[in-house]
Amino acid sequence: RNIVNYMKTFGVHNVNAMIGQEMQESKWEYLMGSRMGYLSNAATDLTLGDAATAKNNGNSGESSILSYFGRLFYSYDDKYLLTFTLRRDGSSKFYKDNRWGWFPSAALAWKVSNESFLKDNNIINNLKLRLGWGVVGNQNVPNNAYKAIYSSVATVWGTGLLAGNTPNPELKWEQKMDYNIGLDAVFMGVDIRMDFYKSITKDLVSSVGIAPSTGFTTVSENLGKVENKGFEILASYTPWQSRDGFVRINGSIAYNKDKILKISDAMRQFNENQAALAAMEDQALPVAQYQDGLSMNTIFAVPSLGIDPAIGLEMYRKQDGSSTYIWRDTDRVPCGVSVPLYRGTVGITGEYKGIGISITGRYLGGGQMYNSTLVNMVENADI
């Protein structure tokens, strides 16, 4: 890793610049050999085992990433702050045409509490406004996902080659674009941090299920575009503090809602495979589906209207709103989202003369769960 820094202060101006380059490389090797039929447990050499039971296996691999980056920071009178960064990363996990990615970011901040009209203010002890934008890359895919992998196997005709994956040379960097506006403040002793954000992730990298007839179960793909919106608020307050100890109260809440903006061809194929799975008679659990405008974690199911008391059969609501006694996978509709919409913590921490205590509670809500026990109608089950 190589880094060059430059710092300069002149009057109320402060400039800090940095450029750098780094490279990471990982290599690994695996080798295994075994035999059975040893005459004694004390024998440790492979040659002492039965040669007819000999087995061996091994492989090796490597991955690397090369990065160039820079950062420019400027502040005026410690009130107005500007930061700009730029990265260019090249990963061996992608085919040469998709190997490199640009990842810029920019941030503005205003230390309002350093302005003359808030100097020596007894109510607002600190106030800082933040505005940020940036692009983050993700290369979390198997090392050889873009190319075919083979291993040698013994056959009745001699040694042959067996494919180990389904290659995808079109794989590329996942890119997440973040927009953020935030506030840091200390108001009458209450320390508050607030962030409101919107992020758009395109070319989401994931393993997608494929037809078993291909000889494989998954393939690495880039899955369309997803939007996340939400906010995070953290607050803490210290009502008592002295030489003997302190008491601090804290809490947080985080809210997030995601939406699919565009599904890819791979996601459409995944939907078709899931629809075939849902049509199976023994399939009690809901299957995943992706649709534009819905959450990535949407639950698709056939709504139940309860038991018809006249004949004792369960009724279902069809997609057109009418009722039926026949369950059909084609009547599945969005029924909820399987992840919480909001979550947070509430806690208190204290210490007195060296003895401390900390209590934290967590909460969440807004999500739904699919009761497969009720669907399967298991008797004597606590549902």
C-alpha positions, 0 to 999 in steps of 0.5 A, a space after each residue: 500500500 502506498 499513500 501520499 498526503 498533503 496538508 496546508 493551512 492558510 488563514 481560515 482555510 484548511 486543505 488536506 489531500 491524499 492519493 494512494 494505491 494498494 493491491 491485495 492478493 490471496 492464494 490458497 492450496 488444498 491437498 488431501 490423501 487417504 487410505 483405509 485398511 491399516 493393520 494398526 492405529 499406530 500407523 501414520 504413513 499413507 503407504 501402510 494402508 490398503 492401496 486399493 482404497 487410496 483416494 486423493 483430491 486437491 485444488 488451488 486458487 487465487 484472487 486479487 484486487 488493485 485499487 487507486 484512490 484519492 481524497 480531497 478535504 477542504 474547510 473554511 473557518 471550521 464551519 463549512 466542510 467539503 470532502 470528495 473521494 474517488 476510487 477505481 478498483 479492478 477485481 480478478 473475480 470479473 471477466 476482463 471487460 467488466 473488471 474495473 469500476 469507478 466509485 466516487 463520493 462527495 460530502 458537505 457539512 455545516 457546523 452551525 454551532 460554530 457560527 457567531 449567532 450560536 456561540 455560547 448558546 446554553 441550549 444548543 451546545 452542538 449542531 452540525 448539518 450533513 449532506 452526502 452522496 456516494 457509490 459503493 462497489 461489491 464484488 462478493 461473488 465466487 472467485 471463478 464465477 465468470 469462467 468454467 471450472 473443471 475437475 478430473 474424474 475416473 470413468 469406465 473409459 478412463 479419466 474425464 473432465 467434469 464441469 464444476 459450475 455454470 460460468 457467467 462472463 457477464 458478471 459485473 460490479 454491484 453498485 450502490 448509490 447512496 444519498 444521505 442528509 443528516 444532523 448531529 446535535 447536542 440539545 439541552 444535554 441530549 445527544 442526537 444523531 439523525 440520518 435520512 437516506 435513499 439508496 439505489 442498488 443496481 446489478 445486485 450480485 446474488 446466487 440464483 436457482 436454476 433448473 436441476 436439468 443443467 446439472 447445477 443448482 445455482 448461478 451467480 447473476 446481477 439482479 436488476 435494480 433495488 431502492 431502499 429508503 429510510 432513516 436512523 435516529 440515535 439519542 442519549 441523555 445523561 441525567 446524572 454524573 459525578 465523581 462517584 458515577 453516572 446514569 445514561 439513557 439511550 435509544 434508537 430507531 431505524 426504519 427501512 423500506 425497499 422496492 424493486 425498480 427493475 427486475 433482470 432476465 435472471 430474476 424472471 427465470 427465477 420467478 418461473 422456477 419458483 412458480 413451478 415449485 409453488 405448484 407442487 402439491 406438498 409445497 406448504 411454505 410460500 415461495 419467493 417471487 420478484 416483481 417491480 414495485 414490490 419488496 425483495 422480501 414480499 410474501 406471496 400466498 393464497 389468502 384464506 377466507 376461513 372454514 365454511 361452517 356449512 361443509 367444513 372446507 377451507 375457502 380461498 380468495 382467488 385473484 379476481 376476488 371471488 371465493 373457491 374451495 380449491 387451492 391454486 398456485 395461480 391465485 397467489 398474491 402479495 400478502 406481506 413482507 417478511 422483514 421488519 419495517 422498523 427496529 430499535 433499542 432502548 437502554 440504560 447504563 449506570 455506574 456507582 463507585 465502581 459497580 456498573 449495570 447495563 440494561 438493553 431492550 430491543 424491539 421491532 415491528 412492521 413485518 409478517 411471518 407465514 404460519 406454516 404450522 397452521 397451513 399444515 393443520 398440525 393438531 395439538 400444536 401451539 399456533 
